[in-house]
Amino acid sequence: MYHNLINLAKHEAIRAKNVKLCREKHIVYPTFAQMVDPKKTPEGIKQKLLKTGLWDVDSANLFRINWQNEPVEANGLFGDVNFVEVPREITGIRARVFALVGKYFPTGAHKVGATYACLAPALVTGNFDAVEQQAVWPSTGNYCRGGAYNSALLGCKSIAILPQEMSLERFNWLKTVAGEIIATPGCESNVKEIFDKCHELDAERGKHIVIFNQFDQFENYLWHYTVTGQAIADVLESQGIKSENVRGYASSTGSGGTLAAGDKLKELFPHLKIAACEALQCPTLLRNGFGGHRIEGIGDKHVPWIHNVKNTDMIIAIDDRDCMDIYRLFNEPEGLEYLQKLGLSARDISNLGYYGISGIGNLLSAIKMAKYYEMDEDDVVFTILTDSSEMYTSRLQELTIKQGPFTATDAVKAHCGPFLHQQLDNMAELGYYDRLKIHNLKYYTWVEQQGKTYEELNAQWYQKDYWTQLASYAEKIDLLVEEFNKDVGLIV
């Protein structure tokens, strides 16, 4: 039987070094409970946040790792969960689509949460030496951003790894915060090349680094299960949505972490369906396919170790051209003018800045899901806007060079095609053996290449408590964080 999926064994000598470092740098760690409900943040830290910018490299911003930050760039505290309801004028469907907004995390993306959940337990137990070791963050974009940022906040040295074809904005920002930046060959879907670089670093530097691989770190799963899942549940309650109308959750596969929020939701709403989404140009789950694509931040060509495939009901593939066309629709003057004529309010227009390219892909998946299950006016599909449009502004310039100026005619096409005429193609509802077939793909990446065992691969499928045991780790980690903070001695 496989238990202890997250290593919480203590190494006292290293832990003592980390305590000393935090005391010297005035660092306090938030708990999972505080990330779920940031109003539990200590008053002294709240006062400091009132003088701190959202993206400042300041350890107080560790307490902004939540979905409830006041939606301002500086000096805010906490309010309700940040979310939008997507206007039906855009979606063209009967069902309601809600989406969490990731823009108001430090770094402007929700991956900062997953990276904190990976790094903090290693620090408070002494499984990572903040003085002597470097934290390695292999990523297709936002994860290494979040990892480098949290490393800086927690007094650690970092190495960010990401494909060389990721957006210019990602690289420019990383230069301000990461210790090292390594660009690997290829684009969004070239994940194996990232893994290969990690193996090279491990051979070269050995005990001087610790690799926090988002694709196999259950702390990533745990953060989204605990924090993102509860944030969605809070929105549904605040909007008075009846249980029977909570019908779907759609999220790109990515590292498998964000999908874990669906596991939490399915416990609360057992009839809910979970859709895992990917790029049509790289249909790994849908067709065992491969290829390059432009939906930055979702990763491909393998099944993440922490993806609970047994709990996935549907696979949806989205054409990256649709995402790029909609990105232009939401950000070009002709597109905004067209949407105003459709009847979108000034607030709805302003909210379009919350949609990054992967968020648009998630939205299209939610629309396809609602159409497939013939959802009506009272039904709700939830999805995630992982970052925002400002992460990709250089793509607008590139698209203009390649395709020409975005015209009024282009705006009509971008709305009527990708939105109103999105069809039920390139998607599959999964039966038992369909899920098992996808799960078995893990063997080729994780057992053959990355050192996982055949026995644990089978345990993920057959061991009844393999996935459900993970929920209890949040409370265990919180106890360790509280003990660590007490030893640091900064909370009065």
C-alpha positions as CSV (number, residue, x, y, z in Angstrom):
1,M,0.0,0.0,0.0
2,Y,1.3,3.5,-0.9
3,H,1.1,6.1,1.8
4,N,3.4,9.0,2.7
5,L,3.0,10.5,-0.7
6,I,4.4,13.8,0.7
7,N,7.7,13.6,2.6
8,L,7.3,15.3,6.0
9,A,10.2,13.6,7.7
10,K,12.2,16.1,9.8
11,H,15.9,16.8,9.4
12,E,16.6,18.9,12.5
13,A,20.0,20.3,11.7
14,I,18.8,21.7,8.3
15,R,15.5,22.8,9.8
16,A,17.4,24.8,12.4
17,K,19.4,26.6,9.7
18,N,16.1,27.5,7.9
19,V,14.7,28.8,11.2
20,K,17.7,31.0,11.7
21,L,17.5,32.3,8.1
22,C,13.8,33.2,8.5
23,R,14.4,35.0,11.8
24,E,17.2,37.1,10.2
25,K,15.0,37.9,7.2
26,H,11.8,38.4,9.1
27,I,9.9,35.7,7.2
28,V,6.6,34.1,8.4
29,Y,5.0,31.2,6.6
30,P,1.2,31.1,5.9
31,T,-0.7,27.9,6.5
32,F,-3.2,26.2,4.2
33,A,-5.9,27.4,6.5
34,Q,-4.8,31.0,6.0
35,M,-4.6,30.5,2.2
36,V,-8.2,29.2,2.3
37,D,-9.3,32.0,4.5
38,P,-6.8,34.9,4.4
39,K,-8.7,36.9,7.0
40,K,-6.9,34.6,9.5
41,T,-3.7,36.4,8.6
42,P,-1.9,37.9,11.6
43,E,-2.7,41.6,12.2
44,G,0.9,42.7,11.9
45,I,1.3,41.2,8.5
46,K,-2.0,42.8,7.4
47,Q,-0.6,46.2,8.3
48,K,2.5,45.5,6.3
49,L,0.4,44.4,3.3
50,L,-1.3,47.8,3.3
51,K,2.1,49.3,2.4
52,T,3.2,46.5,-0.1
53,G,2.6,46.2,-3.8
54,L,1.0,43.0,-5.1
55,W,4.2,41.9,-7.0
56,D,6.8,43.3,-4.6
57,V,9.5,40.9,-3.6
58,D,8.5,41.1,0.0
59,S,7.9,38.1,2.3
60,A,4.6,39.6,3.4
61,N,3.2,38.7,0.0
62,L,3.4,35.1,1.0
63,F,0.1,35.9,2.7
64,R,-1.4,37.0,-0.6
65,I,-1.1,33.5,-2.0
66,N,-4.9,33.0,-2.1
67,W,-7.9,33.7,-4.4
68,Q,-9.3,36.5,-2.2
69,N,-6.9,39.4,-2.6
70,E,-8.5,42.8,-3.0
71,P,-8.3,43.4,-6.8
72,V,-5.8,46.2,-6.7
73,E,-2.1,46.4,-7.7
74,A,-1.0,47.7,-4.3
75,N,-1.9,48.2,-0.7
76,G,-5.0,45.9,-0.7
77,L,-6.1,43.3,1.8
78,F,-8.7,40.6,1.3
79,G,-12.3,40.4,0.2
80,D,-14.5,37.8,-1.6
81,V,-13.1,35.2,-4.0
82,N,-12.1,36.8,-7.3
83,F,-14.2,35.4,-10.1
84,V,-16.2,36.4,-13.1
85,E,-19.4,35.1,-14.7
86,V,-18.8,35.0,-18.5
87,P,-21.6,37.0,-20.3
88,R,-23.9,34.8,-22.4
89,E,-23.4,37.4,-25.2
90,I,-19.9,36.0,-25.5
91,T,-20.5,32.3,-24.9
92,G,-23.7,31.9,-26.8
93,I,-24.9,29.0,-24.6
94,R,-27.7,28.6,-22.2
95,A,-25.7,27.4,-19.2
96,R,-23.8,29.8,-16.9
97,V,-20.0,29.8,-16.9
98,F,-18.1,31.0,-13.9
99,A,-14.3,31.3,-13.7
100,L,-11.8,32.1,-10.9
101,V,-9.5,35.0,-11.7
102,G,-5.8,34.4,-11.3
103,K,-4.6,37.9,-12.0
104,Y,-4.5,39.1,-8.4
105,F,-2.0,36.6,-7.1
106,P,1.6,37.8,-6.7
107,T,3.2,37.3,-10.1
108,G,-0.2,37.6,-11.7
109,A,-0.8,33.8,-11.9
110,H,-2.2,31.1,-9.6
111,K,0.9,28.9,-10.0
112,V,2.5,30.8,-7.2
113,G,0.2,28.8,-4.9
114,A,1.4,25.4,-6.1
115,T,5.1,26.4,-5.8
116,Y,4.6,27.6,-2.3
117,A,2.9,24.4,-1.4
118,C,6.0,22.5,-2.8
119,L,8.7,24.6,-1.2
120,A,7.3,25.5,2.2
121,P,6.9,21.9,3.6
122,A,10.4,21.1,2.4
123,L,11.8,24.1,4.3
124,V,9.8,23.6,7.6
125,T,10.9,20.0,7.7
126,G,14.5,20.5,6.7
127,N,14.2,18.5,3.5
128,F,15.5,21.6,1.6
129,D,18.4,23.7,2.8
130,A,17.7,27.3,2.1
131,V,21.3,28.3,2.7
132,E,23.2,25.7,0.7
133,Q,20.8,24.4,-2.0
134,Q,19.1,25.8,-5.1
135,A,15.5,25.2,-5.8
136,V,14.9,24.0,-9.4
137,W,11.6,24.9,-11.0
138,P,11.0,23.0,-14.3
139,S,8.0,24.5,-16.1
140,T,6.3,25.6,-19.3
141,G,5.9,29.2,-17.9
142,N,4.0,30.3,-14.8
143,Y,5.2,27.6,-12.5
144,C,8.9,28.6,-12.7
145,R,7.8,32.2,-12.3
146,G,6.0,31.3,-9.1
147,G,8.8,29.2,-7.9
148,A,11.5,31.8,-8.5
149,Y,9.3,34.4,-6.8
150,N,8.6,32.3,-3.8
151,S,12.3,31.3,-3.6
152,A,13.2,35.0,-3.4
153,L,10.5,35.7,-0.7
154,L,11.7,32.7,1.3
155,G,15.4,33.6,1.0
156,C,16.3,30.7,-1.3
157,K,18.4,30.5,-4.5
158,S,16.4,29.4,-7.6
159,I,16.8,28.0,-11.1
160,A,14.0,28.5,-13.6
161,I,13.6,26.2,-16.5
162,L,11.2,26.8,-19.4
163,P,11.0,26.3,-23.2
164,Q,12.7,29.0,-25.3
165,E,9.6,29.7,-27.3
166,M,7.6,30.9,-24.3
167,S,6.4,34.5,-24.3
168,L,8.9,37.4,-24.0
169,E,7.1,38.7,-20.9
170,R,7.9,35.5,-19.0
171,F,11.6,35.7,-19.7
172,N,11.9,39.5,-19.0
173,W,10.2,39.2,-15.7
174,L,12.2,36.1,-14.6
175,K,15.4,38.1,-15.2
176,T,14.3,40.3,-12.2
177,V,13.9,37.6,-9.7
178,A,15.4,34.2,-10.7
179,G,18.9,33.2,-9.8
180,E,19.4,31.3,-13.0
181,I,17.3,30.9,-16.2
182,I,17.6,28.0,-18.5
183,A,15.8,28.0,-21.8
184,T,15.2,24.5,-23.2
185,P,14.5,23.6,-26.9
186,G,11.0,23.8,-28.3
187,C,7.6,25.2,-27.3
188,E,4.9,24.7,-24.8
189,S,4.5,20.9,-25.5
190,N,8.3,20.1,-25.2
191,V,8.1,18.9,-21.6
192,K,10.5,16.0,-22.0
193,E,13.3,18.4,-22.8
194,I,12.6,20.1,-19.5
195,F,12.9,16.8,-17.7
196,D,16.1,16.0,-19.6
197,K,17.6,19.3,-18.4
198,C,16.7,18.4,-14.8
199,H,18.5,15.1,-15.1
200,E,21.6,17.0,-16.4
201,L,21.5,19.4,-13.5
202,D,21.1,16.5,-11.1
203,A,24.2,14.8,-12.5
204,E,26.2,18.0,-12.5
205,R,25.2,19.5,-9.1
206,G,23.7,16.6,-7.1
207,K,23.1,17.4,-3.5
208,H,23.4,21.1,-4.2
209,I,20.0,21.3,-5.8
210,V,16.4,20.1,-5.1
211,I,14.1,19.7,-8.1
212,F,10.5,20.6,-7.5
213,N,8.8,19.0,-10.5
214,Q,5.2,20.2,-10.7
215,F,4.2,17.2,-12.7
216,D,4.9,14.8,-9.9
217,Q,4.8,16.9,-6.7
218,F,1.6,16.0,-4.8
219,E,1.9,19.3,-2.9
220,N,0.8,20.9,-6.2
221,Y,-2.3,18.6,-6.2
222,L,-2.9,19.3,-2.5
223,W,-2.8,23.1,-2.9
224,H,-5.4,23.1,-5.7
225,Y,-7.6,20.5,-4.0
226,T,-7.6,22.4,-0.7
227,V,-7.4,26.1,-1.8
228,T,-8.8,26.3,-5.3
229,G,-11.5,23.7,-4.7
230,Q,-12.7,25.6,-1.6
231,A,-12.6,28.9,-3.4
232,I,-14.9,27.5,-6.1
233,A,-17.2,26.1,-3.5
234,D,-17.4,29.5,-1.8
235,V,-18.4,31.2,-5.0
236,L,-21.1,28.7,-5.7
237,E,-22.5,29.2,-2.2
238,S,-22.3,33.0,-2.4
239,Q,-24.2,32.9,-5.7
240,G,-26.9,30.7,-4.3
241,I,-26.3,27.9,-6.9
242,K,-28.3,24.8,-6.0
243,S,-26.3,21.6,-5.7
244,E,-28.1,19.9,-8.5
245,N,-27.1,22.7,-10.9
246,V,-23.4,22.4,-10.3
247,R,-22.7,20.3,-13.4
248,G,-19.2,20.7,-14.6
249,Y,-15.6,21.7,-14.0
250,A,-13.2,22.2,-17.0
251,S,-9.5,22.8,-16.7
252,S,-6.5,22.2,-18.9
253,T,-4.4,19.2,-18.0
254,G,-1.2,21.2,-17.4
255,S,0.7,19.7,-14.5
256,G,-2.5,17.9,-13.3
257,G,-2.6,20.2,-10.2
258,T,-5.5,22.5,-11.1
259,L,-7.6,19.5,-12.0
260,A,-7.4,18.4,-8.4
261,A,-9.9,21.2,-7.5
262,G,-12.3,19.0,-9.5
263,D,-11.7,16.1,-7.1
264,K,-12.7,18.4,-4.2
265,L,-15.8,19.5,-6.1
266,K,-16.8,16.0,-7.0
267,E,-16.8,15.1,-3.2
268,L,-19.1,18.1,-2.6
269,F,-21.2,17.5,-5.8
270,P,-21.0,13.8,-6.7
271,H,-22.9,14.2,-9.9
272,L,-20.4,16.8,-11.2
273,K,-18.3,16.0,-14.3
274,I,-14.6,16.8,-14.7
275,A,-13.2,17.7,-18.1
276,A,-9.4,17.6,-18.8
277,C,-8.5,19.9,-21.6
278,E,-5.6,20.1,-24.0
279,A,-4.5,21.6,-27.3
280,L,-5.9,20.0,-30.5
281,Q,-2.4,20.4,-32.0
282,C,-1.1,18.1,-29.3
283,P,-3.9,15.6,-28.5
284,T,-2.0,13.4,-26.1
285,L,-5.0,12.3,-24.0
286,L,-7.6,12.4,-26.9
287,R,-5.6,10.5,-29.5
288,N,-2.2,9.6,-28.0
289,G,-1.0,12.4,-30.2
290,F,1.9,14.9,-30.2
291,G,2.9,18.2,-31.7
292,G,3.6,21.8,-30.9
293,H,0.9,24.5,-30.0
294,R,0.5,28.0,-28.8
295,I,-1.7,27.7,-25.7
296,E,1.0,28.6,-23.2
297,G,1.0,27.1,-19.8
298,I,-0.7,23.8,-20.2
299,G,2.1,21.3,-21.1
300,D,1.7,18.2,-23.2
301,K,3.0,14.9,-24.6
302,H,2.6,13.0,-21.3
303,V,0.1,12.3,-18.6
304,P,1.2,14.1,-15.3
305,W,2.0,11.7,-12.4
306,I,-0.4,13.7,-10.2
307,H,-3.4,13.6,-12.6
308,N,-6.1,11.5,-11.0
309,V,-7.2,10.1,-14.4
310,K,-9.7,7.7,-12.7
311,N,-11.7,10.8,-11.7
312,T,-11.7,12.4,-15.2
313,D,-15.0,12.2,-17.1
314,M,-14.2,13.9,-20.4
315,I,-11.3,14.9,-22.6
316,I,-11.7,18.1,-24.7
317,A,-9.2,19.3,-27.3
318,I,-9.2,23.0,-28.2
319,D,-7.7,24.5,-31.4
320,D,-5.0,26.9,-30.5
321,R,-6.0,29.1,-33.5
322,D,-9.4,29.7,-31.7
323,C,-7.5,30.8,-28.6
324,M,-5.3,33.2,-30.5
325,D,-8.3,34.7,-32.4
326,I,-10.2,35.3,-29.2
327,Y,-7.1,36.8,-27.6
328,R,-7.1,39.3,-30.3
329,L,-10.9,39.8,-30.0
330,F,-10.5,40.6,-26.3
331,N,-7.6,43.0,-26.7
332,E,-7.7,44.7,-30.1
333,P,-9.7,48.0,-30.5
334,E,-11.9,46.6,-33.3
335,G,-12.7,43.6,-31.1
336,L,-13.7,45.6,-28.1
337,E,-15.9,47.9,-30.2
338,Y,-17.7,44.8,-31.6
339,L,-18.2,43.4,-28.1
340,Q,-19.6,46.7,-26.9
341,K,-22.2,46.6,-29.8
342,L,-23.2,43.1,-28.6
343,G,-24.3,44.7,-25.4
344,L,-21.4,44.0,-23.0
345,S,-21.3,46.4,-20.1
346,A,-18.3,48.5,-19.3
347,R,-17.5,46.1,-16.4
348,D,-17.7,43.1,-18.7
349,I,-15.3,44.8,-21.2
350,S,-12.9,45.6,-18.4
351,N,-13.0,42.0,-17.2
352,L,-11.7,40.8,-20.6
353,G,-8.2,41.6,-19.3
354,Y,-8.5,38.7,-17.0
355,Y,-8.3,36.2,-19.8
356,G,-4.8,34.8,-20.7
357,I,-4.4,32.4,-23.6
358,S,-4.8,29.3,-21.5
359,G,-7.8,30.9,-19.7
360,I,-9.4,31.3,-23.1
361,G,-8.8,27.6,-23.8
362,N,-10.4,26.7,-20.5
363,L,-13.4,28.9,-21.3
364,L,-13.9,27.2,-24.7
365,S,-13.7,23.8,-23.0
366,A,-16.4,24.9,-20.6
367,I,-18.6,25.9,-23.5
368,K,-18.1,22.6,-25.3
369,M,-18.8,20.7,-22.1
370,A,-22.1,22.6,-21.5
371,K,-23.2,21.9,-25.1
372,Y,-22.3,18.2,-24.9
373,Y,-24.3,17.7,-21.7
374,E,-27.2,20.0,-22.9
375,M,-27.0,22.2,-19.8
376,D,-29.8,24.6,-19.3
377,E,-30.1,28.2,-17.9
378,D,-29.8,27.1,-14.3
379,D,-26.8,24.9,-14.8
380,V,-23.2,26.0,-14.0
381,V,-19.8,25.0,-15.4
382,F,-16.7,26.3,-13.5
383,T,-13.3,26.9,-15.0
384,I,-10.1,28.8,-14.2
385,L,-8.5,32.0,-15.6
386,T,-4.9,31.1,-14.6
387,D,-3.3,34.4,-15.4
388,S,-4.3,37.5,-17.5
389,S,-3.9,39.1,-20.9
390,E,-0.9,41.2,-19.9
391,M,1.3,38.1,-19.8
392,Y,1.1,37.8,-23.6
393,T,1.0,41.3,-25.1
394,S,4.0,40.6,-27.3
395,R,1.8,38.0,-29.0
396,L,-0.5,40.7,-30.3
397,Q,2.4,42.3,-32.2
398,E,3.5,38.9,-33.5
399,L,0.0,38.1,-34.8
400,T,-0.4,41.5,-36.4
401,I,2.9,40.9,-38.3
402,K,1.8,37.4,-39.4
403,Q,-1.9,38.0,-40.1
404,G,-2.3,41.7,-40.6
405,P,-4.3,44.3,-38.6
406,F,-7.3,42.9,-36.7
407,T,-10.4,44.3,-38.5
408,A,-14.1,44.6,-37.7
409,T,-14.7,41.5,-40.0
410,D,-12.1,39.6,-38.0
411,A,-13.9,40.4,-34.8
412,V,-17.2,38.9,-36.2
413,K,-15.3,35.8,-37.3
414,A,-13.6,35.4,-33.9
415,H,-16.9,35.5,-32.1
416,C,-19.1,33.5,-34.5
417,G,-16.5,30.8,-35.1
418,P,-14.7,29.9,-31.9
419,F,-17.6,30.8,-29.7
420,L,-21.0,30.6,-31.3
421,H,-20.2,27.7,-33.6
422,Q,-18.0,25.7,-31.3
423,Q,-19.1,22.1,-32.0
424,L,-19.0,18.7,-30.2
425,D,-15.9,17.5,-32.2
426,N,-12.5,16.8,-30.7
427,M,-13.9,15.6,-27.4
428,A,-14.6,12.3,-25.7
429,E,-16.7,11.1,-22.8
430,L,-14.7,8.5,-20.9
431,G,-15.7,5.1,-19.7
432,Y,-13.8,2.9,-17.3
433,Y,-11.4,1.4,-19.9
434,D,-11.0,4.8,-21.7
435,R,-9.7,6.2,-18.4
436,L,-7.5,3.2,-17.8
437,K,-6.0,3.6,-21.3
438,I,-5.0,7.2,-20.5
439,H,-3.7,6.3,-17.1
440,N,-1.5,3.6,-18.6
441,L,0.3,6.2,-20.7
442,K,1.9,7.3,-17.5
443,Y,4.1,4.2,-17.7
444,Y,6.2,5.5,-20.6
445,T,7.0,8.8,-19.0
446,W,7.2,8.0,-15.3
447,V,8.3,4.4,-15.0
448,E,10.5,4.1,-18.1
449,Q,12.0,7.7,-17.9
450,Q,11.6,9.2,-14.5
451,G,12.2,6.4,-12.0
452,K,8.7,5.8,-10.7
453,T,7.7,2.2,-10.0
454,Y,5.3,-0.1,-11.8
455,E,3.8,-1.0,-8.4
456,E,2.9,2.6,-7.6
457,L,1.5,3.2,-11.0
458,N,-1.0,0.3,-10.3
459,A,-1.6,1.7,-6.9
460,Q,-2.8,5.0,-8.3
461,W,-5.5,3.0,-10.2
462,Y,-6.4,0.1,-7.8
463,Q,-5.6,1.4,-4.3
464,K,-8.8,2.8,-2.9
465,D,-7.3,5.4,-0.7
466,Y,-4.4,6.4,-2.9
467,W,-5.9,9.8,-3.9
468,T,-8.3,10.4,-1.0
469,Q,-5.5,10.2,1.6
470,L,-3.9,13.4,0.2
471,A,-6.5,15.7,1.7
472,S,-5.3,15.0,5.2
473,Y,-1.8,16.4,4.5
474,A,-3.0,20.0,4.6
475,E,-3.6,19.8,8.3
476,K,-0.3,17.9,8.9
477,I,1.6,20.6,7.0
478,D,-0.2,23.4,8.9
479,L,0.9,21.9,12.2
480,L,4.5,21.8,11.0
481,V,4.3,25.4,9.7
482,E,2.9,26.7,13.0
483,E,5.7,24.9,14.9
484,F,8.3,26.4,12.5
485,N,6.8,29.9,12.9
486,K,6.8,29.5,16.6
487,D,10.5,28.6,16.6
488,V,11.3,31.6,14.3
489,G,9.5,33.7,17.0
490,L,8.2,36.6,14.9
491,I,4.4,36.2,15.5
492,V,3.4,37.9,18.7
